[in-house]
């Protein structure tokens, strides 16, 4: 893939992530700021670094699996490497203004 195709794929990944919701909060994981990094390599390998709202999150196993699966369905994705991290810890400052508005925090 060339740089334009990589950029297009990154944009498609963001669209996918904006359609995955934390079941406890009616906002997408992308808008919540749970996605820390998305990297696409020329061979179609995708790296995603994400966190959860807390280490004890009840969807700690199912949510990352869903993210990995949904991204893997995209054309040109050959592999998805997903890393869960709690550094830095998630807090409300990572949320988009749209998410804060949705939750009545603004």
LOSE-481170 format. One record per atom (N, C-alpha, C): chain; atom name; y, x, z; residue number from 1. Coordinates in steps of 0.2 Angstrom, whole numbers. Example, Ala and Ser with C-alpha at 12.3 -4.5 7.8 and 13.67 -1.06 7.14 Angstrom:
BEGIN
rec marro:A, kolse:N, y:-28, x:66, z:39, tormar:1
rec marro:A, kolse:CA, y:-22, x:62, z:39, tormar:1
rec marro:A, kolse:C, y:-16, x:66, z:39, tormar:1
rec marro:A, kolse:N, y:-11, x:64, z:35, tormar:2
rec marro:A, kolse:CA, y:-5, x:68, z:36, tormar:2
rec marro:A, kolse:C, y:0, x:64, z:39, tormar:2
END
This chain:
BEGIN
rec marro:A, kolse:N, y:-6, x:4, z:0, tormar:1
rec marro:A, kolse:CA, y:0, x:0, z:0, tormar:1
rec marro:A, kolse:C, y:6, x:4, z:0, tormar:1
rec marro:A, kolse:N, y:11, x:2, z:-4, tormar:2
rec marro:A, kolse:CA, y:18, x:6, z:-4, tormar:2
rec marro:A, kolse:C, y:22, x:3, z:2, tormar:2
rec marro:A, kolse:N, y:28, x:6, z:3, tormar:3
rec marro:A, kolse:CA, y:32, x:4, z:9, tormar:3
rec marro:A, kolse:C, y:34, x:-3, z:8, tormar:3
rec marro:A, kolse:N, y:36, x:-6, z:2, tormar:4
rec marro:A, kolse:CA, y:37, x:-13, z:2, tormar:4
rec marro:A, kolse:C, y:32, x:-18, z:4, tormar:4
rec marro:A, kolse:N, y:26, x:-16, z:2, tormar:5
rec marro:A, kolse:CA, y:20, x:-20, z:4, tormar:5
rec marro:A, kolse:C, y:19, x:-20, z:11, tormar:5
rec marro:A, kolse:N, y:20, x:-14, z:14, tormar:6
rec marro:A, kolse:CA, y:19, x:-13, z:21, tormar:6
rec marro:A, kolse:C, y:24, x:-17, z:25, tormar:6
rec marro:A, kolse:N, y:30, x:-17, z:23, tormar:7
rec marro:A, kolse:CA, y:36, x:-21, z:26, tormar:7
rec marro:A, kolse:C, y:34, x:-29, z:25, tormar:7
rec marro:A, kolse:N, y:32, x:-31, z:19, tormar:8
rec marro:A, kolse:CA, y:30, x:-38, z:18, tormar:8
rec marro:A, kolse:C, y:24, x:-40, z:23, tormar:8
rec marro:A, kolse:N, y:19, x:-35, z:24, tormar:9
rec marro:A, kolse:CA, y:14, x:-37, z:28, tormar:9
rec marro:A, kolse:C, y:16, x:-37, z:36, tormar:9
rec marro:A, kolse:N, y:20, x:-33, z:38, tormar:10
rec marro:A, kolse:CA, y:23, x:-33, z:44, tormar:10
rec marro:A, kolse:C, y:27, x:-40, z:45, tormar:10
rec marro:A, kolse:N, y:30, x:-42, z:40, tormar:11
rec marro:A, kolse:CA, y:34, x:-49, z:41, tormar:11
rec marro:A, kolse:C, y:29, x:-54, z:42, tormar:11
rec marro:A, kolse:N, y:23, x:-54, z:38, tormar:12
rec marro:A, kolse:CA, y:18, x:-59, z:38, tormar:12
rec marro:A, kolse:C, y:15, x:-59, z:45, tormar:12
rec marro:A, kolse:N, y:14, x:-53, z:48, tormar:13
rec marro:A, kolse:CA, y:11, x:-53, z:55, tormar:13
rec marro:A, kolse:C, y:16, x:-56, z:60, tormar:13
rec marro:A, kolse:N, y:22, x:-55, z:59, tormar:14
rec marro:A, kolse:CA, y:27, x:-58, z:64, tormar:14
rec marro:A, kolse:C, y:27, x:-66, z:63, tormar:14
rec marro:A, kolse:N, y:26, x:-68, z:57, tormar:15
rec marro:A, kolse:CA, y:25, x:-76, z:56, tormar:15
rec marro:A, kolse:C, y:19, x:-78, z:60, tormar:15
rec marro:A, kolse:N, y:13, x:-75, z:59, tormar:16
rec marro:A, kolse:CA, y:7, x:-76, z:62, tormar:16
rec marro:A, kolse:C, y:8, x:-76, z:70, tormar:16
rec marro:A, kolse:N, y:12, x:-71, z:73, tormar:17
rec marro:A, kolse:CA, y:13, x:-71, z:80, tormar:17
rec marro:A, kolse:C, y:17, x:-76, z:82, tormar:17
rec marro:A, kolse:N, y:22, x:-79, z:78, tormar:18
rec marro:A, kolse:CA, y:26, x:-84, z:80, tormar:18
rec marro:A, kolse:C, y:23, x:-91, z:80, tormar:18
rec marro:A, kolse:N, y:17, x:-91, z:78, tormar:19
rec marro:A, kolse:CA, y:13, x:-97, z:78, tormar:19
rec marro:A, kolse:C, y:7, x:-97, z:84, tormar:19
rec marro:A, kolse:N, y:7, x:-92, z:88, tormar:20
rec marro:A, kolse:CA, y:2, x:-91, z:93, tormar:20
rec marro:A, kolse:C, y:6, x:-92, z:100, tormar:20
rec marro:A, kolse:N, y:4, x:-97, z:104, tormar:21
rec marro:A, kolse:CA, y:8, x:-99, z:110, tormar:21
rec marro:A, kolse:C, y:4, x:-97, z:116, tormar:21
rec marro:A, kolse:N, y:8, x:-95, z:121, tormar:22
rec marro:A, kolse:CA, y:5, x:-94, z:128, tormar:22
rec marro:A, kolse:C, y:3, x:-101, z:130, tormar:22
rec marro:A, kolse:N, y:-3, x:-102, z:132, tormar:23
rec marro:A, kolse:CA, y:-4, x:-109, z:134, tormar:23
rec marro:A, kolse:C, y:-1, x:-112, z:140, tormar:23
rec marro:A, kolse:N, y:2, x:-108, z:144, tormar:24
rec marro:A, kolse:CA, y:6, x:-110, z:150, tormar:24
rec marro:A, kolse:C, y:13, x:-111, z:149, tormar:24
rec marro:A, kolse:N, y:16, x:-108, z:143, tormar:25
rec marro:A, kolse:CA, y:23, x:-108, z:142, tormar:25
rec marro:A, kolse:C, y:23, x:-111, z:135, tormar:25
rec marro:A, kolse:N, y:27, x:-116, z:133, tormar:26
rec marro:A, kolse:CA, y:28, x:-118, z:126, tormar:26
rec marro:A, kolse:C, y:32, x:-114, z:122, tormar:26
rec marro:A, kolse:N, y:31, x:-108, z:122, tormar:27
rec marro:A, kolse:CA, y:35, x:-103, z:117, tormar:27
rec marro:A, kolse:C, y:30, x:-98, z:114, tormar:27
rec marro:A, kolse:N, y:31, x:-96, z:108, tormar:28
rec marro:A, kolse:CA, y:27, x:-91, z:105, tormar:28
rec marro:A, kolse:C, y:27, x:-85, z:109, tormar:28
rec marro:A, kolse:N, y:21, x:-81, z:108, tormar:29
rec marro:A, kolse:CA, y:20, x:-74, z:111, tormar:29
rec marro:A, kolse:C, y:26, x:-70, z:108, tormar:29
rec marro:A, kolse:N, y:28, x:-70, z:102, tormar:30
rec marro:A, kolse:CA, y:33, x:-66, z:99, tormar:30
rec marro:A, kolse:C, y:39, x:-67, z:102, tormar:30
rec marro:A, kolse:N, y:41, x:-74, z:103, tormar:31
rec marro:A, kolse:CA, y:48, x:-76, z:106, tormar:31
rec marro:A, kolse:C, y:48, x:-74, z:113, tormar:31
rec marro:A, kolse:N, y:42, x:-74, z:117, tormar:32
rec marro:A, kolse:CA, y:42, x:-72, z:124, tormar:32
rec marro:A, kolse:C, y:43, x:-65, z:125, tormar:32
rec marro:A, kolse:N, y:42, x:-61, z:119, tormar:33
rec marro:A, kolse:CA, y:43, x:-54, z:120, tormar:33
rec marro:A, kolse:C, y:37, x:-50, z:122, tormar:33
rec marro:A, kolse:N, y:31, x:-53, z:121, tormar:34
rec marro:A, kolse:CA, y:25, x:-50, z:123, tormar:34
rec marro:A, kolse:C, y:22, x:-45, z:118, tormar:34
rec marro:A, kolse:N, y:25, x:-45, z:112, tormar:35
rec marro:A, kolse:CA, y:23, x:-40, z:107, tormar:35
rec marro:A, kolse:C, y:28, x:-34, z:107, tormar:35
rec marro:A, kolse:N, y:25, x:-28, z:109, tormar:36
rec marro:A, kolse:CA, y:29, x:-22, z:110, tormar:36
rec marro:A, kolse:C, y:30, x:-18, z:103, tormar:36
rec marro:A, kolse:N, y:25, x:-18, z:99, tormar:37
rec marro:A, kolse:CA, y:25, x:-14, z:93, tormar:37
rec marro:A, kolse:C, y:20, x:-17, z:88, tormar:37
rec marro:A, kolse:N, y:22, x:-16, z:82, tormar:38
rec marro:A, kolse:CA, y:18, x:-18, z:76, tormar:38
rec marro:A, kolse:C, y:18, x:-12, z:71, tormar:38
rec marro:A, kolse:N, y:13, x:-9, z:69, tormar:39
rec marro:A, kolse:CA, y:13, x:-4, z:65, tormar:39
rec marro:A, kolse:C, y:8, x:-5, z:59, tormar:39
rec marro:A, kolse:N, y:9, x:-4, z:53, tormar:40
rec marro:A, kolse:CA, y:5, x:-5, z:47, tormar:40
rec marro:A, kolse:C, y:4, x:1, z:44, tormar:40
rec marro:A, kolse:N, y:-2, x:4, z:43, tormar:41
rec marro:A, kolse:CA, y:-3, x:10, z:39, tormar:41
rec marro:A, kolse:C, y:-4, x:8, z:32, tormar:41
rec marro:A, kolse:N, y:-4, x:13, z:27, tormar:42
rec marro:A, kolse:CA, y:-5, x:12, z:20, tormar:42
rec marro:A, kolse:C, y:-12, x:10, z:18, tormar:42
rec marro:A, kolse:N, y:-17, x:11, z:23, tormar:43
rec marro:A, kolse:CA, y:-24, x:9, z:21, tormar:43
rec marro:A, kolse:C, y:-25, x:2, z:24, tormar:43
rec marro:A, kolse:N, y:-20, x:-2, z:27, tormar:44
rec marro:A, kolse:CA, y:-21, x:-8, z:29, tormar:44
rec marro:A, kolse:C, y:-23, x:-9, z:36, tormar:44
rec marro:A, kolse:N, y:-23, x:-3, z:40, tormar:45
rec marro:A, kolse:CA, y:-25, x:-4, z:47, tormar:45
rec marro:A, kolse:C, y:-18, x:-6, z:51, tormar:45
rec marro:A, kolse:N, y:-19, x:-10, z:55, tormar:46
rec marro:A, kolse:CA, y:-13, x:-13, z:59, tormar:46
rec marro:A, kolse:C, y:-14, x:-11, z:66, tormar:46
rec marro:A, kolse:N, y:-9, x:-9, z:69, tormar:47
rec marro:A, kolse:CA, y:-9, x:-7, z:76, tormar:47
rec marro:A, kolse:C, y:-4, x:-12, z:80, tormar:47
rec marro:A, kolse:N, y:-6, x:-15, z:85, tormar:48
rec marro:A, kolse:CA, y:-2, x:-20, z:89, tormar:48
rec marro:A, kolse:C, y:-2, x:-18, z:96, tormar:48
rec marro:A, kolse:N, y:4, x:-17, z:99, tormar:49
rec marro:A, kolse:CA, y:4, x:-16, z:106, tormar:49
rec marro:A, kolse:C, y:7, x:-22, z:109, tormar:49
rec marro:A, kolse:N, y:4, x:-25, z:114, tormar:50
rec marro:A, kolse:CA, y:6, x:-31, z:117, tormar:50
rec marro:A, kolse:C, y:5, x:-31, z:125, tormar:50
rec marro:A, kolse:N, y:8, x:-35, z:128, tormar:51
rec marro:A, kolse:CA, y:7, x:-36, z:135, tormar:51
rec marro:A, kolse:C, y:6, x:-44, z:137, tormar:51
rec marro:A, kolse:N, y:5, x:-45, z:143, tormar:52
rec marro:A, kolse:CA, y:4, x:-52, z:145, tormar:52
rec marro:A, kolse:C, y:9, x:-53, z:150, tormar:52
rec marro:A, kolse:N, y:10, x:-60, z:152, tormar:53
rec marro:A, kolse:CA, y:16, x:-61, z:157, tormar:53
rec marro:A, kolse:C, y:14, x:-58, z:164, tormar:53
rec marro:A, kolse:N, y:8, x:-58, z:165, tormar:54
rec marro:A, kolse:CA, y:5, x:-54, z:171, tormar:54
rec marro:A, kolse:C, y:-2, x:-52, z:170, tormar:54
rec marro:A, kolse:N, y:-3, x:-47, z:174, tormar:55
rec marro:A, kolse:CA, y:-10, x:-44, z:174, tormar:55
rec marro:A, kolse:C, y:-16, x:-49, z:175, tormar:55
rec marro:A, kolse:N, y:-14, x:-54, z:179, tormar:56
rec marro:A, kolse:CA, y:-19, x:-59, z:181, tormar:56
rec marro:A, kolse:C, y:-18, x:-65, z:177, tormar:56
rec marro:A, kolse:N, y:-15, x:-65, z:171, tormar:57
rec marro:A, kolse:CA, y:-15, x:-70, z:166, tormar:57
rec marro:A, kolse:C, y:-21, x:-73, z:165, tormar:57
rec marro:A, kolse:N, y:-22, x:-80, z:165, tormar:58
rec marro:A, kolse:CA, y:-28, x:-83, z:164, tormar:58
rec marro:A, kolse:C, y:-31, x:-83, z:157, tormar:58
rec marro:A, kolse:N, y:-27, x:-81, z:152, tormar:59
rec marro:A, kolse:CA, y:-29, x:-80, z:145, tormar:59
rec marro:A, kolse:C, y:-29, x:-73, z:143, tormar:59
rec marro:A, kolse:N, y:-30, x:-68, z:148, tormar:60
rec marro:A, kolse:CA, y:-31, x:-61, z:147, tormar:60
rec marro:A, kolse:C, y:-36, x:-59, z:142, tormar:60
rec marro:A, kolse:N, y:-41, x:-63, z:142, tormar:61
rec marro:A, kolse:CA, y:-46, x:-61, z:137, tormar:61
rec marro:A, kolse:C, y:-46, x:-65, z:130, tormar:61
rec marro:A, kolse:N, y:-44, x:-71, z:131, tormar:62
rec marro:A, kolse:CA, y:-44, x:-75, z:125, tormar:62
rec marro:A, kolse:C, y:-38, x:-74, z:120, tormar:62
rec marro:A, kolse:N, y:-32, x:-73, z:123, tormar:63
rec marro:A, kolse:CA, y:-26, x:-72, z:119, tormar:63
rec marro:A, kolse:C, y:-26, x:-66, z:115, tormar:63
rec marro:A, kolse:N, y:-28, x:-60, z:118, tormar:64
rec marro:A, kolse:CA, y:-28, x:-54, z:113, tormar:64
rec marro:A, kolse:C, y:-33, x:-55, z:108, tormar:64
rec marro:A, kolse:N, y:-39, x:-58, z:109, tormar:65
rec marro:A, kolse:CA, y:-44, x:-59, z:104, tormar:65
rec marro:A, kolse:C, y:-41, x:-64, z:99, tormar:65
rec marro:A, kolse:N, y:-37, x:-69, z:100, tormar:66
rec marro:A, kolse:CA, y:-34, x:-73, z:96, tormar:66
rec marro:A, kolse:C, y:-29, x:-70, z:91, tormar:66
rec marro:A, kolse:N, y:-25, x:-65, z:94, tormar:67
rec marro:A, kolse:CA, y:-20, x:-61, z:91, tormar:67
rec marro:A, kolse:C, y:-24, x:-57, z:85, tormar:67
rec marro:A, kolse:N, y:-29, x:-54, z:88, tormar:68
rec marro:A, kolse:CA, y:-33, x:-49, z:83, tormar:68
rec marro:A, kolse:C, y:-36, x:-53, z:77, tormar:68
rec marro:A, kolse:N, y:-39, x:-59, z:79, tormar:69
rec marro:A, kolse:CA, y:-42, x:-63, z:74, tormar:69
rec marro:A, kolse:C, y:-37, x:-65, z:69, tormar:69
rec marro:A, kolse:N, y:-32, x:-68, z:71, tormar:70
rec marro:A, kolse:CA, y:-27, x:-71, z:67, tormar:70
rec marro:A, kolse:C, y:-24, x:-66, z:62, tormar:70
rec marro:A, kolse:N, y:-22, x:-60, z:64, tormar:71
rec marro:A, kolse:CA, y:-19, x:-55, z:60, tormar:71
rec marro:A, kolse:C, y:-25, x:-53, z:55, tormar:71
rec marro:A, kolse:N, y:-31, x:-52, z:57, tormar:72
rec marro:A, kolse:CA, y:-36, x:-50, z:53, tormar:72
rec marro:A, kolse:C, y:-37, x:-54, z:47, tormar:72
rec marro:A, kolse:N, y:-35, x:-61, z:47, tormar:73
rec marro:A, kolse:CA, y:-36, x:-65, z:42, tormar:73
rec marro:A, kolse:C, y:-31, x:-64, z:36, tormar:73
rec marro:A, kolse:N, y:-26, x:-60, z:37, tormar:74
rec marro:A, kolse:CA, y:-21, x:-59, z:32, tormar:74
rec marro:A, kolse:C, y:-23, x:-54, z:27, tormar:74
rec marro:A, kolse:N, y:-21, x:-55, z:20, tormar:75
rec marro:A, kolse:CA, y:-23, x:-51, z:15, tormar:75
rec marro:A, kolse:C, y:-21, x:-44, z:16, tormar:75
rec marro:A, kolse:N, y:-24, x:-39, z:14, tormar:76
rec marro:A, kolse:CA, y:-23, x:-32, z:14, tormar:76
rec marro:A, kolse:C, y:-24, x:-29, z:21, tormar:76
rec marro:A, kolse:N, y:-26, x:-33, z:26, tormar:77
rec marro:A, kolse:CA, y:-27, x:-30, z:33, tormar:77
rec marro:A, kolse:C, y:-35, x:-28, z:33, tormar:77
rec marro:A, kolse:N, y:-36, x:-22, z:34, tormar:78
rec marro:A, kolse:CA, y:-42, x:-19, z:34, tormar:78
rec marro:A, kolse:C, y:-45, x:-18, z:41, tormar:78
rec marro:A, kolse:N, y:-41, x:-18, z:46, tormar:79
rec marro:A, kolse:CA, y:-43, x:-17, z:53, tormar:79
rec marro:A, kolse:C, y:-37, x:-18, z:57, tormar:79
rec marro:A, kolse:N, y:-39, x:-21, z:63, tormar:80
rec marro:A, kolse:CA, y:-33, x:-22, z:68, tormar:80
rec marro:A, kolse:C, y:-35, x:-19, z:75, tormar:80
rec marro:A, kolse:N, y:-31, x:-14, z:77, tormar:81
rec marro:A, kolse:CA, y:-32, x:-11, z:83, tormar:81
rec marro:A, kolse:C, y:-26, x:-14, z:88, tormar:81
rec marro:A, kolse:N, y:-29, x:-17, z:93, tormar:82
rec marro:A, kolse:CA, y:-24, x:-21, z:98, tormar:82
rec marro:A, kolse:C, y:-25, x:-17, z:105, tormar:82
rec marro:A, kolse:N, y:-19, x:-15, z:107, tormar:83
rec marro:A, kolse:CA, y:-18, x:-12, z:114, tormar:83
rec marro:A, kolse:C, y:-15, x:-17, z:119, tormar:83
rec marro:A, kolse:N, y:-18, x:-18, z:124, tormar:84
rec marro:A, kolse:CA, y:-14, x:-22, z:130, tormar:84
rec marro:A, kolse:C, y:-11, x:-16, z:134, tormar:84
rec marro:A, kolse:N, y:-5, x:-17, z:136, tormar:85
rec marro:A, kolse:CA, y:-2, x:-13, z:140, tormar:85
rec marro:A, kolse:C, y:2, x:-17, z:145, tormar:85
rec marro:A, kolse:N, y:3, x:-14, z:151, tormar:86
rec marro:A, kolse:CA, y:8, x:-17, z:156, tormar:86
rec marro:A, kolse:C, y:14, x:-12, z:158, tormar:86
rec marro:A, kolse:N, y:15, x:-7, z:153, tormar:87
rec marro:A, kolse:CA, y:20, x:-2, z:154, tormar:87
rec marro:A, kolse:C, y:24, x:-3, z:148, tormar:87
rec marro:A, kolse:N, y:31, x:-5, z:148, tormar:88
rec marro:A, kolse:CA, y:34, x:-7, z:154, tormar:88
rec marro:A, kolse:C, y:31, x:-14, z:155, tormar:88
rec marro:A, kolse:N, y:32, x:-16, z:162, tormar:89
rec marro:A, kolse:CA, y:30, x:-23, z:163, tormar:89
rec marro:A, kolse:C, y:34, x:-28, z:160, tormar:89
rec marro:A, kolse:N, y:31, x:-34, z:158, tormar:90
rec marro:A, kolse:CA, y:35, x:-39, z:155, tormar:90
rec marro:A, kolse:C, y:40, x:-43, z:160, tormar:90
rec marro:A, kolse:N, y:46, x:-45, z:158, tormar:91
rec marro:A, kolse:CA, y:50, x:-49, z:162, tormar:91
rec marro:A, kolse:C, y:54, x:-53, z:157, tormar:91
rec marro:A, kolse:N, y:58, x:-58, z:160, tormar:92
rec marro:A, kolse:CA, y:61, x:-63, z:156, tormar:92
rec marro:A, kolse:C, y:67, x:-59, z:151, tormar:92
rec marro:A, kolse:N, y:69, x:-53, z:153, tormar:93
rec marro:A, kolse:CA, y:74, x:-50, z:148, tormar:93
rec marro:A, kolse:C, y:71, x:-49, z:142, tormar:93
rec marro:A, kolse:N, y:64, x:-48, z:141, tormar:94
rec marro:A, kolse:CA, y:61, x:-47, z:134, tormar:94
rec marro:A, kolse:C, y:61, x:-53, z:130, tormar:94
rec marro:A, kolse:N, y:62, x:-59, z:133, tormar:95
rec marro:A, kolse:CA, y:62, x:-65, z:129, tormar:95
rec marro:A, kolse:C, y:68, x:-65, z:124, tormar:95
rec marro:A, kolse:N, y:67, x:-69, z:118, tormar:96
rec marro:A, kolse:CA, y:73, x:-70, z:114, tormar:96
rec marro:A, kolse:C, y:77, x:-75, z:117, tormar:96
rec marro:A, kolse:N, y:83, x:-76, z:114, tormar:97
rec marro:A, kolse:CA, y:88, x:-81, z:117, tormar:97
rec marro:A, kolse:C, y:85, x:-88, z:115, tormar:97
rec marro:A, kolse:N, y:82, x:-88, z:109, tormar:98
rec marro:A, kolse:CA, y:79, x:-95, z:107, tormar:98
rec marro:A, kolse:C, y:73, x:-97, z:113, tormar:98
rec marro:A, kolse:N, y:69, x:-92, z:115, tormar:99
rec marro:A, kolse:CA, y:64, x:-94, z:120, tormar:99
rec marro:A, kolse:C, y:68, x:-96, z:126, tormar:99
rec marro:A, kolse:N, y:73, x:-92, z:128, tormar:100
rec marro:A, kolse:CA, y:76, x:-94, z:135, tormar:100
rec marro:A, kolse:C, y:80, x:-100, z:134, tormar:100
rec marro:A, kolse:N, y:82, x:-102, z:128, tormar:101
rec marro:A, kolse:CA, y:85, x:-109, z:127, tormar:101
rec marro:A, kolse:C, y:80, x:-114, z:128, tormar:101
rec marro:A, kolse:N, y:74, x:-113, z:125, tormar:102
rec marro:A, kolse:CA, y:68, x:-118, z:125, tormar:102
rec marro:A, kolse:C, y:66, x:-119, z:132, tormar:102
rec marro:A, kolse:N, y:66, x:-114, z:136, tormar:103
rec marro:A, kolse:CA, y:64, x:-115, z:143, tormar:103
rec marro:A, kolse:C, y:69, x:-116, z:148, tormar:103
rec marro:A, kolse:N, y:75, x:-117, z:145, tormar:104
rec marro:A, kolse:CA, y:81, x:-119, z:150, tormar:104
rec marro:A, kolse:C, y:84, x:-114, z:154, tormar:104
rec marro:A, kolse:N, y:83, x:-108, z:152, tormar:105
rec marro:A, kolse:CA, y:85, x:-102, z:156, tormar:105
rec marro:A, kolse:C, y:92, x:-100, z:154, tormar:105
rec marro:A, kolse:N, y:95, x:-103, z:149, tormar:106
rec marro:A, kolse:CA, y:102, x:-101, z:147, tormar:106
rec marro:A, kolse:C, y:107, x:-107, z:148, tormar:106
END
